[in-house]
């Protein structure tokens, strides 16, 4: 059983939100600065979020697009939540890390389905369910010890390639390349997350920091691709749907 699974399966950890968690190579002791590189590299998410906010501010027609403020705000929250976890390393801070990531992924997927693919509400809900099923099946089929927690993101990884293919089929080469690049970058992210503990003896710092760095790039690319629009959006729909004139 890998160290991450042992931690989560520990009954005392489930009952005690302040029980310490040790999941990454870089952490060799308790303390706020026991994972300095894993902590600092969360700036990748914050810089990405601030860059998107600047992009939105400099393009007034994008400001009314659903998610234009929410997505970059979630990116910044991901960085802050992950920084909490890599400094405090306990159960409650782990959820502060996990929840913003999940909210971003689901928000982005919903906005993509409604505003880019422009599918119906029923189809959006159906594809949402398919995404949950895909993620569940991937996490169950994968070797959790070998994947080192990355199995939870395999469904998202596959979905990114699907979104890229959608843009390619739609004849939008710029967004196809952007999301395709994001999917390939996410492949690197998953690799470095997976090998973190395996390379610990050779590289005491671990490789989880590269998971942060590359994922900041991934979030920037997919969010910018979604927000870029050929024309102005006059108003937003309460269900997160672009409305025409």
C-alpha positions in Angstrom: 0.0 0.0 0.0 1.4 3.4 -0.9 2.0 6.2 1.6 -0.9 8.3 0.3 -3.4 5.4 0.6 -2.1 4.5 4.1 -2.7 8.1 5.2 -6.3 8.3 3.9 -7.2 4.8 5.2 -6.0 5.7 8.7 -9.2 5.9 10.9 -7.6 8.5 13.2 -7.0 10.8 10.2 -10.6 10.6 9.1 -11.7 11.6 12.6 -9.1 14.2 13.2 -9.0 17.1 10.7 -5.7 18.2 12.2 -3.9 14.9 11.9 -0.7 15.2 9.8 -0.6 13.9 6.3 2.6 13.0 4.5 2.0 12.3 0.8 5.0 13.8 -1.0 8.7 13.2 -1.4 9.8 16.7 -0.3 8.1 16.5 3.1 10.5 14.8 5.5 9.3 16.5 8.7 6.4 18.5 10.1 6.3 22.2 9.8 4.9 25.0 7.6 8.0 25.1 5.4 8.7 21.4 5.2 7.7 21.5 1.5 9.2 24.8 0.3 9.2 24.1 -3.4 5.8 22.4 -3.4 4.6 25.6 -1.5 6.2 28.2 -3.7 5.3 26.6 -7.1 1.6 27.3 -6.3 2.4 30.7 -7.6 1.9 29.1 -11.0 -1.8 29.0 -10.4 -2.0 32.5 -9.0 0.1 34.0 -11.8 -2.1 32.2 -14.4 -5.3 33.5 -12.7 -4.0 37.1 -12.6 -2.9 36.9 -16.2 -6.4 35.8 -17.3 -8.0 38.6 -15.2 -5.7 41.1 -17.0 -6.6 39.5 -20.4 -10.3 39.9 -19.5 -9.8 43.5 -18.4 -8.0 44.4 -21.6 -10.8 42.9 -23.8 -14.1 44.5 -22.8 -16.2 42.3 -25.1 -15.0 39.2 -23.1 -16.1 40.7 -19.7 -19.7 39.6 -20.2 -18.8 36.1 -21.2 -20.0 33.6 -18.5 -17.2 32.6 -16.3 -14.8 35.4 -17.3 -14.4 36.4 -13.6 -15.2 33.1 -12.0 -12.7 30.9 -13.8 -9.6 33.0 -13.0 -10.8 33.5 -9.5 -11.0 29.7 -9.1 -7.5 29.4 -10.5 -6.2 31.8 -7.8 -8.2 29.9 -5.2 -6.6 26.6 -6.4 -3.1 28.1 -5.7 -4.1 29.3 -2.3 -5.8 26.0 -1.3 -2.8 24.0 -2.5 -0.4 26.3 -0.7 -2.4 25.7 2.5 -2.1 21.9 2.1 1.6 21.9 1.3 2.2 24.0 4.4 -0.2 22.6 7.0 -0.4 19.1 5.5 -3.5 17.9 7.4 -7.0 16.6 6.5 -8.9 20.0 6.4 -6.2 21.6 4.3 -6.2 18.6 1.9 -9.9 19.4 1.2 -9.0 23.1 0.8 -6.7 21.8 -2.0 -9.1 19.3 -3.6 -12.4 21.2 -3.6 -11.3 24.3 -5.7 -9.8 21.9 -8.3 -13.0 20.0 -8.5 -15.1 23.1 -8.7 -12.9 24.5 -11.5 -13.0 21.3 -13.6 -16.8 21.0 -13.3 -17.4 24.8 -13.9 -15.1 24.8 -16.9 -16.8 21.7 -18.4 -20.3 23.1 -17.9 -19.3 26.5 -19.5 -17.7 24.7 -22.4 -20.7 22.6 -23.1 -23.2 25.5 -22.9 -21.2 28.3 -24.5 -18.7 26.6 -26.9 -20.4 23.3 -27.9 -23.7 25.0 -27.4 -25.5 21.8 -26.7 -28.9 21.6 -25.0 -29.4 21.5 -21.3 -30.4 17.9 -21.4 -27.3 17.0 -23.5 -25.1 19.0 -21.1 -26.4 17.1 -18.1 -26.0 13.8 -19.9 -22.4 14.6 -20.9 -21.8 15.7 -17.3 -22.9 12.3 -16.1 -20.7 10.7 -18.7 -17.7 12.7 -17.4 -18.4 11.5 -13.8 -18.6 7.9 -15.0 -15.4 8.2 -17.1 -13.6 9.6 -14.1 -14.9 6.9 -11.8 -14.0 4.1 -14.2 -10.6 5.4 -14.8 -9.9 5.8 -11.1 -11.0 2.2 -10.5 -9.2 0.6 -13.4 -5.9 2.4 -12.7 -3.3 1.2 -10.3 -3.6 3.7 -7.5 -0.2 3.0 -6.1 1.5 3.3 -9.4 -0.5 6.5 -10.3 0.2 8.1 -6.9 -3.1 9.8 -6.8 -3.1 10.8 -10.5 -5.8 8.3 -11.3 -8.4 10.8 -10.1 -7.4 13.1 -13.0 -7.4 10.5 -15.8 -11.0 11.4 -16.8 -10.1 15.0 -17.0 -7.0 14.2 -19.1 -9.1 12.2 -21.6 -11.7 15.0 -21.7 -9.1 17.6 -22.6 -8.1 15.7 -25.7 -11.8 15.4 -26.5 -12.3 19.1 -26.2 -9.3 19.7 -28.4 -10.7 17.4 -31.0 -14.0 19.2 -30.9 -12.3 22.5 -31.7 -10.4 20.7 -34.6 -13.6 19.3 -36.0 -15.2 22.8 -35.7 -12.4 24.3 -37.8 -10.9 26.4 -35.1 -7.2 25.7 -35.4 -6.1 28.3 -32.7 -8.3 26.8 -30.0 -7.5 23.3 -31.2 -3.8 23.9 -30.7 -4.3 25.7 -27.4 -6.3 22.9 -25.8 -4.3 20.3 -27.5 -1.1 21.8 -26.0 -2.9 21.9 -22.7 -3.7 18.2 -22.9 -0.1 17.4 -23.8 1.2 19.6 -21.0 -1.2 17.8 -18.6 0.3 14.5 -19.7 3.6 15.8 -18.4 2.0 17.0 -15.2 0.5 13.5 -14.6 3.9 11.9 -15.3 5.7 14.1 -12.7 3.0 13.6 -10.2 3.2 9.8 -10.7 7.0 9.5 -10.3 7.3 11.8 -7.3 7.8 9.1 -4.7 9.7 6.7 -7.1 12.5 9.2 -7.7 12.7 10.3 -4.1 16.0 8.5 -3.4 17.6 10.1 -6.5 15.9 13.6 -6.2 15.1 14.5 -2.6 13.0 17.5 -3.7 10.7 15.3 -5.6 8.8 16.1 -8.8 5.4 17.2 -7.4 6.5 20.8 -7.9 6.4 20.3 -11.6 2.8 19.1 -11.3 2.0 22.6 -10.0 4.1 24.5 -12.6 2.7 22.6 -15.6 -0.9 22.7 -14.3 -0.7 26.5 -14.0 0.1 26.5 -17.8 -2.8 24.0 -18.4 -5.4 26.2 -16.7 -4.2 29.3 -18.4 -4.4 27.7 -21.9 -7.8 26.2 -21.5 -9.3 29.2 -19.9 -7.9 31.6 -22.4 -9.2 29.4 -25.2 -12.7 29.3 -23.8 -12.8 33.1 -23.2 -11.6 34.0 -26.7 -14.5 34.8 -28.8 -15.0 36.1 -32.4 -17.6 38.6 -31.4 -19.1 40.4 -28.4 -21.5 38.7 -26.0 -24.3 41.1 -25.2 -25.5 39.5 -22.0 -25.2 36.4 -19.9 -27.8 33.8 -19.1 -28.5 32.9 -15.5 -27.7 29.2 -16.3 -24.3 30.2 -17.7 -25.2 30.4 -21.3 -24.3 33.1 -23.8 -27.3 35.0 -25.1 -27.5 36.6 -28.5 -28.9 40.0 -29.3 
